[in-house]
Amino acid sequence: MAEYQLRRTLLYVPGNMPSMLQNIPLFQCDGVIIDLEDAVPLSEKDAARILVKRYLESYKERNKEILVRINGLDTKWALDDLKAILPGIPDGIRLPKADTPEIVERLDTLLTEYEEELGLELGFFKILPSIETAQAVINATAIARASPRLIGLAFGAEDYTATMEINRTKGGEELFNARMNVLWAAKAAGIQAIDSIFSDVNDMEALRVETELIKRLGFTGKCLVNPRQTDVIHEVFAPKQDEIDYALQVMEAIKRAREMGTGVISLKGKMVDMPVVIRSARVLRTARAHGMVDIIINEEDIHGAE
Amino acid sequence: MKICKKGQAGTVQSSDLMVTVEPADALIIEIESTVKKQFEHLIRAKLEQVLAKHGTVSGRISISDRGALDYAIEARLETALQRAGGM
């Protein structure tokens, strides 16, 4: 299988700020989202897209995933954004206000046209839609299956709470149902789930608590507004050594079980069967992506041979 | 490509530059920069290259540079030209 692409940390970089853009190679995050939408005032939309275009052309030796958040497809800027930045070959587009599967399908069609024009493999440009309104949360299941280009669903709590006419709290109780809906939609479609930004860059402890929460729920990464937030999120997402040790024991135990002709075995008094194996395989793949183990887990290790 | 009216782009933040283009009979390039001493010739060469690429042969091009790299110089000049009705 393809290597698991880590997207623990996707950092927003304002599209009209050279001082931030040219630091992209230095940031330790897994990916960046260069922003042409909310971080750019209306009077600078033209300037930002030209700046990002020229920056992408100059940034050839890349060391992280590059997404660009364009303006919404219902705005007058979106098509000019795509025209300017796609020849710079970003890895994908963060699509704001992806409220319906039709909006994602429309972007998919546009990207196909550019791939043909630029001579790129079809499906090269990925899509990360923002689930950031009540409508999008309701439609999340259909949105998650709207295009094979989707790498995940990204929950946008700030806009979501605005459409709900509520305040966002540090406890996040008001986001629980929306987050679960995004998670179910993403997991059912087999794509990643990326959580919202945490806007208070001075409260690292609250960031840690929120990241631990969303990891427990099933999110695979988080967007961030400041590079200083990267370390905390990476620490939370890194598999712990005891988790890795246990996962290795589970894979060994299930191998022995199968040699004995059974699909279930006891390990230190606890039952090991298929769901435990699947979780352990996931821990090991994540650990491998973190460079913590060398072992490659293939489908036969998980499911056994026929 | 002709500069029809005044056009301005960029900011005065670090690593950026402010570009102002105005109609003129000849091509005049004025450079203010925090790194003028070391890099004026390279900044001028970049500006001339972008102007030539867009066929701009006349106009007053003034920049106030805060250590911008080539990609930013190119982008801000192009934006100013576009805003001046030249692109």
Interface residues (C-beta under 8 A of the other chain):
Chain A: N16 M17 P18 S19 Q22 D46 A47 I50 L51 K53 R54 Y55 E57 S58
Chain B: A9 G10 T11 Q13 S14 S15 D16 A68 L69 D70 Y71 A72 E74 A75 R76 E78 T79 Q82 R83
